[in-house]
């Protein structure tokens, strides 16, 4: 394991059902293509990526008791991701994410069925949090409701909090905990919704980064799609373009980006290298037909970085 670093992830586990079209996507019609079913969920994806990069992982998620939940249990067990501290609910269906990809293998439409996370009571997780062993990093994401995010930040001391904001509306769930973050990973839309700032040029994008730094975030990363990532801390704001890749599937790219920046930080690298490793990790991921690349490992990640 990397320098014996430990990571706890509080986040969603779900089953991804992804549809690919053989030609240009036609709305309102039956498109010819194929589907892929795979383990997914932002929290689970981040945990798998980090496990593949050599970290000891503890995933705290929510599972049902249906066949799809069994599918997720088996996946985590085979990978060696610890899920013992998760919630296991009776008579509940696991979360699913249905994705329809366009001809460029980018997301055209997604349906997120996450009802299992809507009614999580803070008391049901409080005992889990209290008995969780301290970790070097605690990753949280906004599929969990506001009260859970705030509880995690309040109850877990001496850790580096890493937040992935997941989506525009869900990002608002994390508004109150932004000042406690060591790393914030968000995208342009989510950052706009959290800040109220709508950048129109490079200067205003820098202003967007500084908004979160001024709130107390130690390291800010705002992904901007084809333009790459703009990032910063108290001393620098900079930007890095994407790594040229043969894109097969963009689902999970943001999750792998988080893993890359945590990996670099764990090795004591500066924020420029963190951004580079984030982009390299995302590059590995988009070249795989699934939420997490089976090619994700330290050797392959370092190879991508060394080519830049």
C-alpha positions in Angstrom: 0.0 0.0 0.0 1.2 3.6 -0.7 3.2 4.7 2.3 0.5 2.9 4.4 -2.0 5.6 3.6 -5.6 4.8 4.4 -8.7 6.2 2.8 -12.4 6.0 3.8 -15.0 6.8 1.1 -18.5 7.8 2.0 -20.5 7.5 -1.3 -22.8 5.8 -3.6 -22.7 2.3 -5.0 -24.9 1.5 -7.9 -25.2 -0.6 -11.0 -24.5 1.1 -14.3 -26.5 0.1 -17.3 -24.9 1.9 -20.3 -26.3 1.9 -23.9 -24.1 2.5 -26.9 -25.4 3.4 -30.3 -23.8 2.1 -33.5 -24.6 5.3 -35.4 -25.7 8.9 -34.6 -28.3 8.9 -31.8 -31.8 9.5 -33.0 -34.2 10.7 -30.2 -37.7 9.3 -30.3 -36.6 6.1 -32.1 -35.3 2.7 -31.3 -31.5 3.0 -31.9 -29.5 -0.1 -32.8 -26.6 -0.7 -30.4 -25.6 -2.7 -27.3 -25.7 -2.4 -23.5 -23.1 -2.9 -20.8 -23.9 -3.6 -17.2 -21.1 -2.9 -14.7 -20.5 -1.9 -11.0 -20.7 1.8 -10.6 -21.5 4.7 -8.3 -19.3 7.8 -7.6 -18.1 6.6 -4.2 -17.6 3.0 -5.3 -15.8 4.1 -8.5 -13.4 6.3 -6.5 -12.8 3.5 -4.1 -12.0 1.0 -6.8 -9.6 3.4 -8.6 -7.7 4.2 -5.4 -7.6 0.5 -4.5 -6.0 -0.2 -7.9 -3.5 2.5 -7.1 -2.4 0.8 -4.0 -4.4 2.3 -1.1 -6.1 0.5 1.7 -9.8 1.3 1.1 -12.9 1.4 3.3 -16.1 2.1 1.4 -19.1 3.2 3.5 -22.1 3.1 1.2 -25.8 1.9 1.1 -26.9 -1.4 -0.3 -30.2 -3.1 -0.6 -31.0 -6.8 -0.5 -31.9 -7.5 -4.2 -29.9 -9.4 -6.8 -28.2 -6.2 -8.0 -26.9 -5.6 -4.5 -25.5 -9.1 -4.4 -23.7 -8.2 -7.7 -22.1 -5.2 -6.0 -21.2 -7.1 -2.9 -19.4 -9.7 -5.0 -17.6 -7.0 -7.0 -16.2 -5.3 -3.9 -15.2 -8.6 -2.3 -13.3 -9.7 -5.4 -11.5 -6.4 -5.5 -10.7 -6.4 -1.8 -12.6 -3.2 -1.0 -13.9 -3.3 2.6 -17.6 -2.5 2.9 -18.3 -3.9 6.4 -19.2 -0.4 7.7 -21.8 0.2 5.1 -25.6 0.2 5.6 -27.4 -2.9 4.4 -31.2 -2.2 4.1 -33.9 -4.8 4.1 -36.6 -4.8 1.3 -34.6 -2.2 -0.6 -33.4 -2.1 -4.2 -29.9 -1.0 -5.0 -29.3 2.2 -6.9 -29.0 2.2 -10.7 -27.7 4.6 -13.3 -29.0 4.3 -16.8 -26.8 6.0 -19.4 -27.4 6.5 -23.1 -24.2 7.4 -25.0 -24.0 9.4 -28.2 -22.0 8.6 -31.3 -18.8 10.1 -29.7 -19.2 7.8 -26.6 -20.1 10.8 -24.5 -23.2 10.9 -22.2 -26.3 12.0 -24.1 -28.9 11.2 -21.4 -28.7 9.7 -18.0 -31.3 8.5 -15.5 -30.1 8.2 -11.9 -32.4 6.0 -9.7 -31.0 6.8 -6.3 -34.1 6.5 -4.1 -32.2 4.3 -1.6 -30.2 7.4 -0.6 -33.2 9.7 -0.1 -34.2 8.6 3.4 -31.0 7.8 5.1 -31.3 8.9 8.7 -28.2 10.5 10.3 -28.6 8.2 13.4 -28.2 5.1 11.2 -24.8 6.3 10.1 -23.7 8.0 13.2 -22.7 4.7 14.9 -20.8 3.7 11.7 -18.9 7.0 11.7 -18.1 6.7 15.4 -16.5 3.3 15.0 -14.7 4.0 11.8 -10.9 3.9 12.1 -9.2 7.3 11.4 -8.0 7.6 7.8 -5.5 9.8 6.1 -8.1 10.9 3.6 -11.9 10.9 3.8 -13.7 11.2 0.5 -17.3 12.4 0.4 -19.7 13.0 -2.5 -23.1 14.5 -2.8 -25.2 11.5 -3.5 -25.4 11.5 0.3 -27.9 14.1 1.8 -26.7 17.3 3.4 -27.2 16.1 7.0 -24.9 13.1 6.4 -22.2 15.2 4.7 -22.2 17.6 7.6 -22.2 14.8 10.2 -19.1 13.2 8.6 -17.2 16.5 8.6 -18.2 17.2 12.3 -17.5 13.7 13.6 -14.3 12.6 11.9 -11.2 14.4 13.1 -7.6 14.5 11.8 -8.3 13.7 8.2 -8.1 15.4 4.8 -11.6 15.8 3.4 -11.9 15.4 -0.3 -15.3 16.3 -2.0 -16.6 15.4 -5.4 -19.7 17.5 -6.1 -21.3 14.9 -8.6 -23.9 17.1 -10.3 -25.3 20.7 -10.3 -28.3 20.3 -8.0 -26.6 17.8 -5.7 -23.5 20.1 -5.3 -25.6 22.5 -3.3 -25.9 19.8 -0.6 -22.3 20.5 0.3 -22.5 24.3 0.6 -22.0 24.4 4.4 -18.9 22.1 4.5 -16.9 23.8 1.7 -14.6 25.6 4.2 -13.5 22.3 5.8 -12.2 20.7 2.5 -8.7 19.8 1.8 -9.5 19.1 -1.9 -12.6 20.2 -3.9 -13.2 18.6 -7.2 -16.1 20.0 -9.2 -16.9 20.9 -12.7 -17.8 24.3 -14.2 -21.5 24.0 -13.9 -21.4 22.7 -10.3 -18.9 25.5 -9.4 -21.2 28.1 -10.8 -24.1 26.8 -8.8 -22.1 26.7 -5.6 -20.6 30.2 -6.1 -23.1 32.2 -8.1 -20.2 33.2 -10.4 -20.6 32.7 -14.1 -17.2 33.0 -15.8 -17.0 34.3 -19.3 -13.2 34.5 -19.8 -10.0 33.2 -18.2 -9.9 36.0 -15.6 -13.3 35.1 -14.3 -12.5 31.4 -14.2 -9.5 32.3 -12.0 -12.0 34.3 -9.9 -14.1 31.2 -9.6 -11.1 29.2 -8.2 -10.2 32.0 -5.8 -13.8 32.1 -4.5 -13.4 28.6 -3.1 -9.8 29.1 -1.9 -11.0 32.2 0.0 -13.7 30.1 1.7 -10.9 27.9 3.0 -10.5 25.1 0.5 -6.8 24.1 0.4 -6.8 22.7 -3.2 -9.4 23.5 -5.9 -9.9 21.6 -9.1 -12.6 22.7 -11.6 -12.9 20.4 -14.6 -14.0 22.2 -17.8 -14.6 19.4 -20.3 -12.6 19.6 -23.5 -10.6 22.5 -22.1 -9.2 20.4 -19.2 -9.0 21.7 -15.7 -8.5 25.0 -13.9 -7.0 24.6 -10.4 -5.5 26.6 -7.6 -4.6 27.1 -4.0 -3.5 30.1 -1.8 -0.4 30.7 -3.9 -1.3 29.8 -7.5 -4.1 29.5 -10.0 -3.3 27.7 -13.3 -4.8 25.6 -16.0 -4.0 22.3 -17.8 -5.5 20.9 -21.0 -6.8 17.4 -21.4 -4.6 14.5 -22.5 -5.3 13.3 -26.0 -7.1 9.9 -25.6 -9.0 7.4 -27.7 -12.4 7.9 -26.0 -14.5 4.8 -25.6 -16.6 5.8 -22.6 -16.6 9.0 -20.5 -18.7 7.5 -17.6 -16.5 7.6 -14.5 -13.9 10.0 -15.9 -14.5 12.5 -13.1 -14.2 9.7 -10.4 -10.9 8.6 -11.8 -9.7 12.3 -11.8 -10.3 12.4 -8.1 -8.3 9.3 -7.6 -5.4 10.7 -9.6 -5.1 13.9 -7.5 -5.4 12.0 -4.2 -2.6 9.6 -5.4 -0.3 12.5 -6.3 -1.0 14.4 -3.0 -0.3 11.2 -1.0 3.1 11.1 -2.6 3.8 14.7 -1.6 3.5 16.3 -5.1 2.6 19.9 -5.7 -0.7 21.1 -7.1 0.6 21.1 -10.7 1.5 17.5 -10.5 -1.8 16.7 -8.8 -3.7 18.2 -11.8 -1.4 16.2 -14.2 -2.1 12.9 -12.4 -5.8 13.7 -12.3 -5.9 14.2 -16.1 -3.7 11.1 -16.6 -6.0 9.0 -14.5 -9.1 10.3 -16.4 -7.3 9.6 -19.7 -6.8 5.9 -18.7 -10.4 5.7 -17.7 -12.0 7.0 -20.9 -10.2 4.4 -23.0 -12.1 1.6 -21.2 -15.6 0.5 -21.8 -16.8 0.7 -18.2 -16.9 3.0 -15.1 -13.4 2.0 -13.9 -10.6 0.8 -16.2 -9.1 -2.6 -15.4 -5.9 -1.1 -16.7 -5.8 1.4 -13.8 -2.6 0.8 -11.9 0.5 2.7 -10.8 2.6 1.5 -13.7 0.1 2.5 -16.4 -0.7 5.8 -14.6 3.0 6.7 -14.4 3.5 5.8 -18.1 0.8 8.3 -19.1 2.3 11.0 -17.0 5.8 10.4 -18.3 4.6 10.8 -21.9 3.4 14.4 -21.2 
